Amino acid sequence: MPGNLLPVTPKKEIAIIRAGSYWAFKHFFEDKEIFQELADYYDKDGFRFILKTPGERNLVAKILERRGFSVKVIESSRGYVVKLSRKSRYSWVLKNSLARIETAEWRIFLMKDKESVKEAKKLGAKLVEVDVQF
């Protein structure tokens, strides 16, 4: 192996997850230029990107891939949804979630990736075993 080759840096993965009638993802872009390219899709109230059509989803995925990201499109929320009792503190889950719904007993969160799901479970959240429509 030639000595002048640099180790390959793994691509950062972004999961674009279906949340009912739209797709969403969350990522902090250090490169302001990338954020500007995607700004039309940014929901500043939810601190996430919202893609309303398959065309928008495909376009954004292509932009991200051209910018060096690995994009994973997920069509089912199953495995990405956790719940906490309404009596629990939840701000630590909220920052890594894409969407939230509440019932009389639970706060239910769609998490931004598998790592966030693992973290939420470590901190006491329970995995929801069914597809949830947000």
Backbone as CSV, one residue per row, in Angstrom:
resi,resn,N_x,N_y,N_z,CA_x,CA_y,CA_z,C_x,C_y,C_z
1,MET,0.860,-1.190,0.000,0.000,0.000,0.000,0.895,1.238,0.000
2,PRO,0.704,2.153,-0.923,1.540,3.350,-0.964,1.408,4.173,0.314
3,GLY,2.499,4.773,0.737,2.515,5.524,1.991,1.797,6.860,1.927
4,ASN,1.437,7.333,0.754,0.821,8.655,0.674,-0.706,8.631,0.738
5,LEU,-1.319,7.457,0.928,-2.775,7.387,1.027,-3.229,7.733,2.439
6,LEU,-4.214,8.579,2.536,-4.772,8.937,3.835,-5.887,7.949,4.176
7,PRO,-6.080,7.691,5.469,-7.193,6.812,5.831,-8.521,7.441,5.386
8,VAL,-9.455,6.607,4.976,-10.754,7.096,4.528,-11.591,7.439,5.757
9,THR,-12.107,8.660,5.788,-12.991,9.072,6.875,-14.386,8.558,6.573
10,PRO,-15.003,7.858,7.531,-16.357,7.373,7.250,-17.306,8.547,7.015
11,LYS,-18.245,8.347,6.089,-19.234,9.388,5.799,-20.185,9.520,6.980
12,LYS,-20.600,10.740,7.255,-21.633,10.937,8.272,-22.955,10.496,7.674
13,GLU,-23.700,9.705,8.447,-24.977,9.196,7.957,-26.120,10.088,8.429
14,ILE,-27.031,10.362,7.531,-28.250,11.094,7.863,-29.425,10.189,7.519
15,ALA,-30.297,9.977,8.502,-31.502,9.177,8.288,-32.658,10.129,7.971
16,ILE,-33.286,9.934,6.822,-34.495,10.677,6.457,-35.649,9.711,6.716
17,ILE,-36.473,10.037,7.709,-37.477,9.091,8.202,-38.889,9.574,7.884
18,ARG,-39.703,8.649,7.386,-41.112,8.958,7.112,-41.831,9.162,8.436
19,ALA,-42.560,10.272,8.522,-43.309,10.597,9.741,-44.749,10.885,9.333
20,GLY,-45.470,9.858,8.917,-46.837,10.054,8.453,-46.844,10.506,7.005
21,SER,-47.283,11.751,6.752,-47.417,12.236,5.380,-46.176,12.969,4.873
22,TYR,-45.123,13.020,5.662,-43.898,13.708,5.251,-42.680,12.920,5.721
23,TRP,-41.494,13.365,5.300,-40.236,12.790,5.767,-39.501,13.889,6.524
24,ALA,-38.692,13.502,7.503,-37.974,14.498,8.296,-36.576,13.992,8.622
25,PHE,-35.682,14.946,8.833,-34.365,14.616,9.359,-33.851,15.796,10.150
26,LYS,-32.861,15.528,10.997,-32.266,16.556,11.824,-30.759,16.388,11.752
27,HIS,-30.079,17.481,11.489,-28.616,17.462,11.448,-28.110,18.886,11.603
28,PHE,-27.038,19.056,12.367,-26.407,20.368,12.460,-25.294,20.415,11.422
29,PHE,-25.431,21.319,10.469,-24.434,21.455,9.416,-23.420,22.518,9.808
30,GLU,-22.182,22.087,9.997,-21.123,23.045,10.310,-20.858,23.939,9.110
31,ASP,-21.039,23.402,7.915,-20.843,24.151,6.683,-22.137,24.920,6.376
32,LYS,-22.082,26.230,6.563,-23.262,27.087,6.370,-23.792,27.016,4.937
33,GLU,-22.915,26.733,3.975,-23.321,26.645,2.575,-24.316,25.490,2.359
34,ILE,-24.064,24.368,3.013,-24.985,23.222,2.891,-26.338,23.602,3.495
35,PHE,-26.298,24.236,4.669,-27.553,24.639,5.304,-28.325,25.578,4.376
36,GLN,-27.645,26.532,3.766,-28.316,27.471,2.858,-28.979,26.747,1.686
37,GLU,-28.295,25.717,1.188,-28.841,24.934,0.073,-30.154,24.238,0.451
38,LEU,-30.282,23.907,1.743,-31.448,23.156,2.233,-32.423,24.022,3.029
39,ALA,-32.150,25.322,3.134,-32.910,26.214,4.015,-34.414,26.222,3.723
40,ASP,-34.815,26.033,2.469,-36.245,26.033,2.126,-37.006,24.911,2.831
41,TYR,-36.308,23.884,3.255,-36.954,22.723,3.887,-36.858,22.762,5.414
42,TYR,-36.192,23.789,5.959,-35.963,23.833,7.399,-37.186,24.355,8.136
43,ASP,-37.593,23.613,9.154,-38.708,24.001,10.029,-38.089,24.531,11.316
44,LYS,-37.970,25.852,11.427,-37.268,26.429,12.573,-38.007,26.210,13.887
45,ASP,-39.324,26.007,13.838,-40.061,25.738,15.071,-39.764,24.336,15.607
46,GLY,-39.557,23.385,14.694,-39.278,22.008,15.100,-37.805,21.652,15.047
47,PHE,-36.955,22.602,14.632,-35.509,22.377,14.522,-35.197,21.122,13.706
48,ARG,-35.844,21.012,12.561,-35.698,19.833,11.708,-35.956,20.237,10.262
49,PHE,-35.660,19.341,9.365,-35.944,19.544,7.949,-37.161,18.695,7.611
50,ILE,-38.113,19.284,6.879,-39.354,18.606,6.494,-39.395,18.495,4.973
51,LEU,-39.648,17.291,4.485,-39.751,17.024,3.048,-41.157,16.504,2.801
52,LYS,-41.946,17.267,2.044,-43.378,16.978,1.917,-43.732,16.011,0.800
53,THR,-42.840,15.839,-0.174,-43.157,14.964,-1.308,-41.983,14.016,-1.569
54,PRO,-42.238,12.913,-2.273,-41.125,12.036,-2.644,-40.075,12.787,-3.480
55,GLY,-40.521,13.733,-4.302,-39.585,14.517,-5.109,-38.646,15.346,-4.242
56,GLU,-39.187,16.003,-3.218,-38.342,16.779,-2.295,-37.370,15.855,-1.556
57,ARG,-37.891,14.709,-1.115,-37.041,13.745,-0.400,-35.879,13.305,-1.282
58,ASN,-36.160,12.963,-2.531,-35.114,12.488,-3.442,-34.111,13.590,-3.765
59,LEU,-34.603,14.808,-3.973,-33.720,15.932,-4.270,-32.767,16.208,-3.105
60,VAL,-33.311,16.262,-1.902,-32.484,16.534,-0.720,-31.483,15.398,-0.498
61,ALA,-31.910,14.166,-0.687,-30.988,13.029,-0.547,-29.823,13.168,-1.527
62,LYS,-30.110,13.561,-2.758,-29.039,13.750,-3.764,-28.091,14.877,-3.366
63,ILE,-28.647,15.989,-2.872,-27.812,17.117,-2.421,-26.889,16.651,-1.306
64,LEU,-27.441,15.940,-0.330,-26.636,15.468,0.809,-25.550,14.496,0.350
65,GLU,-25.902,13.585,-0.550,-24.912,12.623,-1.049,-23.806,13.325,-1.818
66,ARG,-24.156,14.334,-2.624,-23.136,15.111,-3.339,-22.209,15.840,-2.375
67,ARG,-22.734,16.184,-1.197,-21.948,16.887,-0.185,-21.187,15.920,0.728
68,GLY,-21.218,14.625,0.399,-20.399,13.663,1.135,-21.081,12.922,2.265
69,PHE,-22.397,13.052,2.387,-23.119,12.334,3.433,-23.634,11.007,2.893
70,SER,-23.786,10.057,3.793,-24.441,8.794,3.476,-25.896,8.967,3.916
71,VAL,-26.829,8.810,2.995,-28.243,9.040,3.301,-28.973,7.711,3.356
72,LYS,-29.750,7.551,4.409,-30.562,6.354,4.578,-32.023,6.817,4.642
73,VAL,-32.840,6.421,3.654,-34.262,6.775,3.650,-35.010,5.638,4.331
74,ILE,-35.759,5.986,5.365,-36.485,4.992,6.157,-37.973,5.259,6.005
75,GLU,-38.687,4.269,5.488,-40.108,4.436,5.182,-41.033,4.039,6.332
76,SER,-40.506,3.443,7.380,-41.325,3.037,8.525,-40.697,3.577,9.799
77,SER,-41.525,4.123,10.664,-41.012,4.658,11.925,-40.661,3.550,12.931
78,ARG,-41.064,2.335,12.624,-40.823,1.218,13.547,-39.330,1.100,13.861
79,GLY,-39.018,1.061,15.162,-37.633,0.979,15.596,-37.019,2.349,15.885
80,TYR,-37.747,3.409,15.547,-37.263,4.781,15.769,-38.149,5.558,16.736
81,VAL,-39.133,4.904,17.341,-40.086,5.593,18.201,-39.945,5.104,19.632
82,VAL,-39.855,6.071,20.557,-39.789,5.751,21.981,-40.873,6.522,22.714
83,LYS,-41.186,6.039,23.911,-42.196,6.729,24.721,-41.693,6.900,26.144
84,LEU,-42.180,7.961,26.761,-41.907,8.262,28.157,-43.228,8.579,28.840
85,SER,-43.309,8.265,30.104,-44.485,8.640,30.876,-44.630,10.159,30.834
86,ARG,-45.856,10.641,30.838,-46.089,12.096,30.825,-45.502,12.756,32.061
87,LYS,-45.263,11.991,33.108,-44.700,12.559,34.341,-43.178,12.695,34.266
88,SER,-42.560,12.075,33.256,-41.093,12.089,33.125,-40.600,13.410,32.553
89,ARG,-39.372,13.737,32.913,-38.694,14.849,32.240,-38.354,14.350,30.832
90,TYR,-38.409,15.235,29.850,-38.215,14.760,28.485,-37.352,15.659,27.610
91,SER,-36.808,16.734,28.125,-36.041,17.662,27.282,-34.853,16.967,26.619
92,TRP,-34.237,16.004,27.282,-33.080,15.288,26.737,-33.471,14.419,25.548
93,VAL,-34.724,13.972,25.481,-35.195,13.189,24.337,-35.624,14.126,23.208
94,LEU,-36.246,15.223,23.575,-36.768,16.175,22.603,-35.683,16.680,21.650
95,LYS,-34.484,16.929,22.147,-33.435,17.507,21.289,-32.981,16.562,20.177
96,ASN,-33.198,15.262,20.322,-32.828,14.295,19.283,-34.038,13.687,18.583
97,SER,-35.185,14.341,18.739,-36.399,13.806,18.117,-36.799,14.635,16.900
98,LEU,-37.540,13.992,16.008,-38.041,14.645,14.792,-39.492,15.079,14.930
99,ALA,-40.242,14.366,15.753,-41.663,14.661,15.927,-42.095,14.119,17.282
100,ARG,-43.227,14.665,17.767,-43.711,14.242,19.083,-45.232,14.257,19.082
101,ILE,-45.820,13.268,19.724,-47.250,13.283,19.984,-47.446,12.939,21.456
102,GLU,-48.593,13.347,21.990,-48.869,13.083,23.401,-50.230,12.427,23.554
103,THR,-50.301,11.518,24.522,-51.569,10.900,24.896,-51.785,11.224,26.371
104,ALA,-52.857,10.723,26.949,-53.127,10.972,28.364,-51.993,10.427,29.245
105,GLU,-51.360,9.319,28.813,-50.314,8.679,29.618,-48.891,8.917,29.133
106,TRP,-48.718,9.101,27.810,-47.373,9.055,27.226,-47.012,10.282,26.399
107,ARG,-45.715,10.524,26.324,-45.126,11.411,25.314,-44.374,10.461,24.377
108,ILE,-44.703,10.529,23.095,-44.151,9.594,22.116,-43.296,10.389,21.127
109,PHE,-42.066,9.927,20.924,-41.091,10.663,20.125,-40.574,9.828,18.958
110,LEU,-40.498,10.440,17.785,-39.808,9.851,16.635,-38.373,10.356,16.716
111,MET,-37.430,9.444,16.907,-36.031,9.821,17.094,-35.330,9.971,15.751
112,LYS,-34.256,10.771,15.731,-33.591,11.113,14.467,-32.722,10.000,13.899
113,ASP,-32.308,9.036,14.729,-31.481,7.929,14.246,-31.428,6.830,15.300
114,LYS,-30.812,5.706,14.952,-30.736,4.555,15.870,-29.925,4.880,17.120
115,GLU,-28.889,5.709,16.962,-28.061,6.095,18.107,-28.895,6.852,19.145
116,SER,-29.768,7.723,18.685,-30.644,8.479,19.586,-31.644,7.560,20.287
117,VAL,-32.103,6.528,19.584,-33.005,5.546,20.190,-32.274,4.827,21.323
118,LYS,-31.033,4.372,21.057,-30.247,3.669,22.090,-30.044,4.555,23.316
119,GLU,-29.704,5.813,23.079,-29.478,6.758,24.171,-30.747,6.969,24.991
120,ALA,-31.874,7.136,24.316,-33.147,7.345,25.010,-33.507,6.121,25.863
121,LYS,-33.260,4.925,25.317,-33.548,3.701,26.078,-32.661,3.610,27.312
122,LYS,-31.392,3.984,27.165,-30.479,3.975,28.325,-30.981,4.900,29.431
123,LEU,-31.645,5.975,29.013,-32.122,6.972,29.971,-33.561,6.721,30.423
124,GLY,-34.113,5.542,30.082,-35.405,5.154,30.634,-36.583,5.142,29.682
125,ALA,-36.413,5.561,28.445,-37.520,5.522,27.485,-37.764,4.085,27.046
126,LYS,-38.976,3.811,26.632,-39.354,2.478,26.142,-39.561,2.539,24.635
127,LEU,-39.104,1.501,23.933,-39.305,1.409,22.497,-40.776,1.117,22.206
128,VAL,-41.343,1.813,21.229,-42.720,1.550,20.789,-42.611,0.530,19.661
129,GLU,-43.322,-0.576,19.788,-43.149,-1.716,18.878,-44.057,-1.695,17.654
130,VAL,-44.767,-0.613,17.429,-45.672,-0.533,16.275,-45.318,0.706,15.441
131,ASP,-45.811,0.738,14.215,-45.651,1.935,13.377,-46.533,3.039,13.962
132,VAL,-45.974,4.233,14.114,-46.725,5.357,14.662,-46.860,6.421,13.580
133,GLN,-48.051,6.962,13.405,-48.275,8.037,12.441,-48.179,9.377,13.166
134,PHE,-47.206,10.181,12.786,-47.018,11.501,13.427,-47.703,12.578,12.629
